[in-house]
């Protein structure tokens, strides 16, 4: 698991369904990368969780490619 933080901005407020959120995620050193995702979710917490999950997958894959 890559240690990271996230900030969520609401793009479109959810009205009984999914809303659109901009999630900026940045990793802690030594994995201090930044990624921005646009995520459809029920609320900000779900969007943040999804952003952190995507970031972990993205950076893990990046580090595996760099190790080759």
Buried (B, 14 or more C-beta within 10 A) or exposed (E): EBEBEBEBEEEEEBEEEBBBBBBBBBBEEEBEBEBEBEBBBEBBEBBBBBBBEBBBEBBEEBEEEEEE
